[in-house]
Amino acid sequence: MALTDSASPDAPTGQPQLMRTIGLGQMVFYSAGSMLGAGIYGLIGKAAGELGSAVWLGFLLAMVAALLTGLSYASLGSRYPRAGGAAYVTHRAYGRGLLTHVLGLAVAGSGLTSIAAGSWVIGLNLQRIPFLSETPVVVLTVAYLFLMAGIVFRGIRESMWANVVCSVVEAAGLALIIVVGAKYWGSVDMFQTPATPSGGSLLAIPPLLMVQGAVLTFFSFVGFEDTLNVAEEVKNPRRTLPLGLVLGMSLACILYIGVAVTAVSVIPWRELADAKAPLADVMARAAPWFPGWAFVVITVFAVANSALINYVTASRLLYGMARDGRLPAQLARVHPTRRTPHFAIVILLVLLIALAMAGDIAELASATVLLLLCVFVVVNASLVVLTLRKDEPKGGFEIPVVIPAAGALVCLGLLVARIASDDWRAPLIAGVLLASAAALYPFVRPRPTAPTG
């Protein structure tokens, strides 16, 4: 049964409810804006260090993996448009309380590590502004996190309009890089990697190197899953949510490949790998007439947008799980005036400050990807189960069962490849978050209700 525009499913009696204000245009910006942030602006240099000039291939491989899962999320969003969507569909498919609990908190955890990674990108870029150059990065990072919390608390309408503005700015920044750097295309061997310094062809690139690089570049595509958690605030979610998600992913894919090719064409990949603000350096070299501070501002807008969306998503996820009895009931409270889950927003701020102090950009980004790959394997498999179940209601966007099955296998392969690498810090961060989520479960007593449509 499709939800009405006036109520949230299973909302507590007498409690304020979330408002449906998101239309198709905002949904496209929300989907694209959730991806066009810290991943491309902050990690293109790190990815170039792993993949060399062939970094665009890492983005291409990550795009395929993300698109498979993105289509699954689009289908699930049209079937079950509700907050805490990933946890809900997992419980609906398997009915396992512990799995549902851990997966829901893994989604929230991935959002937090993503915001924490972005906070360092923000701090490093703000230090390039002359009057902030002497301010410690940690101070800039914490101040930024408080600002994000304030916007999210203010309301979903304000958050969505802030998202639209930031999305336009960040997309324009990426398009500008492609335009001013297009004249450099063809100047380098696009198949050169650290493992094949002489370049050559695609067949010369070690497959394991490509997979490990794709895990890092996959971070640039994470965010599409956020759409599922604002479904209760979307108008006509059975149509608007999947269409907005697919259009947003398509826009991100086009921009990413173009920027990846441009970046390594303008700046040699070894130099790009050492850059603190890689795209700002690309812009400075390709268009020296463009004010350096202006691109720093664009980068800040871009990364802040991803953080804003992840913050909204994480707060709605905790709200949805608490409303379903899977987290303390206080997290399901909605502010009577702002109509936002204010308790969840404050708790997330405390966790964010702690996480931002726990690792650098690459480690936090990799931990985000590891958490999400675990989630994507389970969610894709859940859609397979639900698709094969005869009495399940159909959504407004149905896909062949082979797509979620392939999505689960691809994500599992990327997960195994990343864990098998030599770097243990990112798996440790992800493992601690998962273990903490599991340890919390005995203290939470879910209401024994069967999932409903």
N, C-alpha and C positions, 0 to 999 in steps of 0.2 A: 504494500500500500504506500503510495506517495505521501510525503509529509505535506502538511499545509504550511503556508507562509507565516502563520501566526503563532505557532507553538513549537517548542523543542520536544523531542520524544522523551517520554518518561521524566519530564521535569517535576521536581518536588512541588507538592501542593503549596500554594501561597508564596513560592519563591519567585523573584524576578527571573525572567528568561532572556536568552540571547536574542538579538534582533536580526531579522533578515534584511540586509541592506546591500549585499554584493551582487552586482549585475555582471553580464558577460565581459564587458570591457575591463572592469576591475578584476575579474577572475583571470583574464589573460595577463594583466600586469602583475597580479599576485603570483601566478605560476612562473612567468618569466623572471620577475624580480627576485623570486626566491632562489633562482639559479645564478643570475648575472651579478655575482657579488664577490665575496672573499676568494672563491675558488680561482677565478680567472684573473682578478686584479692582484691578488696576493701570492698565488701559487704557480703562476706561469713560469717564474724563474726556477722554483724548486723542481717543477716537472721537466724543464729544459735540462737541468743538471742530471736528471736520470735518463732522459731519452734523447738529448742532444737536439739536432735540427729536426729529428723525426717526432718531435713532441706532438705535432698535429695528428700523427697516427694514434698516439695515446688518447687524444680527445675523440678521435673517430671510434675507437674500440669502446671507450667509456660511453659514448653516445648510444651505440647499439645496445649495450647492457642496460643503460638507463631507459631507453625507449621501450624495451620489452616490459620492464617493470612499470613504467609510466602508463602504458596501455592497460595493465592490470589495475592500477590505481584508478584510472579513469572509469573502468567498468565497475569497480567496487563502489566508487563514489556515486555512480548513477543508481546502484542497487540499494546501498545503505548510507544515505546522506545524514551522518550524525557525528558529533564531536567524539574524539577518542576512537576514530574509525578503525585504525589498524588493530587495536586491542579488541574492539567489538567483533570484527570479522574473524579474528583468530578464535575467539571464544565461541562464535557461532559455528565455526567449522569443526573444532575439536572438543569444546566443552571442558578444557583443562585449565583450572584456575591459576596454577602456578605459571604455566606457559603464557597465559593471557596477561598476568601481572608483570612478568619479566619483560615480555615484548612491549607492553605499553610504556614501561619505564625506560626501556632501551630506546624507543622513539624519542621520548623526552630527553634522555641523556645525549642522544646524537644532536638534538637541537642545541643543547647547552654547550657541548664541545665545539659545535660549529660557531656559536656566538663568541665563545671564548677565543677561538682561533681568529675570528674577525676583529676582536677587540685589540689584538696585538697588531694587526694590519693597520687599524685606525691609529693606534698610538704611534707607530713608526712613521706613518705618513704625516700626521699632525706635527711631528717634530721637524719636518721639512719647512714648516711655516716659520719665518724668522722670529716672530714674537713668542713662539712656543718652543723654540729650539732648546732652551735650557730646562724645560719642564720634564721631569722624569716620565718615562713611558708608562709606568705603573699608575701614576696619577691621572694621566690622560685616559688610560684604559678604564679605570674605575669610574671616572666622571662620565664617560661615554655610556657605561652600563647603567648608571643611574638615569641618564637621559632616556635611554631605551625603555626602562621600566616606567617612567613617567608617561611616555607616549602611549604605551600599551594599556596602562591603567586608564588613561583619558577616555578611551572608547574605541570600538571597532570601526566606526565611521571615520574618526580621525586617523586611526592606524592605516586604513585602506587608502585614504587620500594622501597620506604621507608616503605610502608605498607607490602610488601612481607617480608622484613627483620624482621620487628617487629612481624608479624604474626608467622613466624618460631620460633622466640625467645619465644613468649608467649605460643605457643602451646607446645613447648619443655619444658617450665617451668611447665605447668600443667601436662604433661605426666610424668615428673620427680617426681612430688609430688605423683602421683598414684603409681609409681614404688617403691619409697622408703617407702611409707606408707602402701603398700598392706599387709605387715606382721602384721599390727594392725587390719585388718578387722576381724569382729566377736567378738571384745573385748567389745563392748557396745551394749545396747539395742537401735536399730535403730528406735524405735517408741516412745521414751521418749521425751516429750515436757514440757514446763513450766506449761501447764494446766493438764498434766498427768505425774507427776514426777516419778511415779512408773513404767511407761512404759506400755507395754501391746501389743495391736494389733492396726491395722489401724482403726478399728471400734471405738476404744476408743478415737481417736483424734477428738476434736470438729471441725465440718466442717467449721465454720466461721474462726477459727484460721488458718486452712489450706489455705483458700481463701485469707485472709489478708497476710499471709506469701508468698503466690504465687505472690501477687502483687509486693512485694519487690524483690523476686527472678526473676520476669519477667524482671526487669531491666537488668539482665545478658544476656537476649536474644535480647534486643532491638539493632538495628543496621542493621538487615536484610533489613529494609525498605530503607536504604540508597542506595541500589543497583539501585532503580528506578530513582534516580536523576543523575546518571552518565551514563544513557543509551545512550546519544548522543556521549559518548566517548568510547563506546564498539563496537568492531568488531562483525558483524553479531549478533545484539542484540536479535533477535527473538529466537535464539537458545542459545547463550552464556549466556545471562542474567538469564533466568530461571534455566538452568542447574547449573550454578555457584552458584546461591542462594541456591538451594536445597542441593547441595553437602556441601556447607559451613555450613548450619544449621545442617546437620547430624553430621558433625565433632564436632561442638560445643556441641551438645546434649550428645555425648559419653563422651567427656572430663568433662563436668559439673557434670554429675551423679557420675563419678568416683572420682572427686575431692571432692564433697560434702560428700560422704561416707568416704573417707580417712581423711578429716579434722576433723570431729567429732570423728573418731576412734583414732586419734593420740592425740588430745587435747580435754578434756571435754568441752561440748558446753558452759557452763557458763564462763569458762576461755577464750574460743575462742571469745565470745561475747564482751569481754573487750579489746581484742587485737587491737592495732593501725594498725599493719601490719599482719593480721591473717595468710596468707599463708606463709609469711616469718617465723613466729613463728612455724608453722607446720613443715616447712622444717628444722628449727634449731633443733627441738626435734626428728624428724624422722631420720635425717641425720646430726648429729653434725659435721661430717667431712667436710660438704659442707660449703664453705666460706659464712658467712652471708651477706657480701656486694654484693656477686654475685647474690643472689636471689633478693636483693633490685634492682639491675640493671635490672633483668628480669621483675620485677613488673613495673618499670618505663617504659620499652619498651612496655609492654602490655597495660598499661593505656594510654600511649601516642599514641598508634596505634588507639585505639577507638576514641580519641580526633581528631586525624588527619583525620580519615574517616568522623566523624561528621562535622568537619570544611569544608571539601571538599563538603559534601552533602549540608550543609546549604548555602554555597556560590553559588552552582549551582541552588539551589531552588530559592533563591532571584533573581539570573540571569534569570531563566526561567520565573518567575512571572513578572519581570520587562519587559522582552522581549514581553510578552503577554499583556503588558499595565496595569498590576495589581499592580505595584509598580513604584516609580520614575524611569524614563528612565536611569538615571545615573548608576543604579545598573546593567543594561544590558551591560555596556561597558566592552569590553575585551581588556586586555593589548596587544598592537601590537607586542611585542616581546615575552612575557611569555605566551601569549594566555590563560590567566586566568582572571576571573572577579574581578579585583583588587579593585574597589570601594566597592563591596559587602564584600570582605575580610577585609578591613579596618573597615567598619561599624560593622561587627561581632566582631572584636577584642575589640572595645569599649564596646559593650554590654556584652561580656564575662567577662571583668574585673569587671564590675558592678555586674553581677550575682554571680561571685565567692565570692564576699563579702557579699552576701545576705543570705547564709544558709550553713549548714554543709552537709556532704556527704549524710547521709540518707534522709534529707529533699529534697535536690536537686535531688537525685535519684528517690524518690517517686513522685516529681513534674514532672520529665521526663516521668515516667510511666503513670501518670494521663493524661498528654497531648497526649501521644501516644495512649492510650486506646481510647480517644475521636476520634483521627484520624483513628484508626483501625476500629472502629464501622462504621464511615462514608465511608471509602474506601471499606470495605467488602460489605456494602450495595450498594455502587456504582457499584461494579462488578456484584452483583445480577441484578441490573437494566440493565446494559449493556449486560449481558448474555441473558436476556429475550427479549431484543430489537432485532427484526428480521433483521434489516438492518445494524447491527454493524459488522465490519470486524472481522474475527477470528485471533487468534494469533498462535504462534508456540508451545504454551503450554496451552492447554485448560483443565479445571477441571469441575467436576459436580457442578451445582449451589448450591447444599446442603453444599458444603465446605465453600464458603464465607458467606452463611446464618448462619451456625454454628459458624464461626469465629466472626461474628457481635454479636451474642447472648452471646458467652463466654466472649468477651471483655467488653460488656455492664455489665455482671454480676460482673466481676472483678472491673470495675469502680465504680459501686454502693457499693460494699463491702468496697473498700478503702475509699470512701468519708464518709461512715457510721462509720468509726473508730474514735477514740477519738482525734487523732492528726490532728490539723487544719492548721499547718504551711505549709505542702506540698500542700494541696488544695488551700491555699491562694496564694502561689507563682504561681501555675498553673492558678488560676483564674485571677490574675493580668495580666499575660501574655496574656491570651485570651481576657480580657477586653481591654487591650491596642491595640491588633490587631484589634478588632472591632471598637475602637475609631478612628483608623487611616483610616478606609475605606472611610469616606466621603471626605477625602482629596486626595484620589486616584481616578482617573477617567479612568476606563478600557475602552479600545477601544471596541465598540459594534460589535465584530466579532463573528461569530458562530464557535464553535470548529470544527476542521478538523482532518482528519486522518493523 
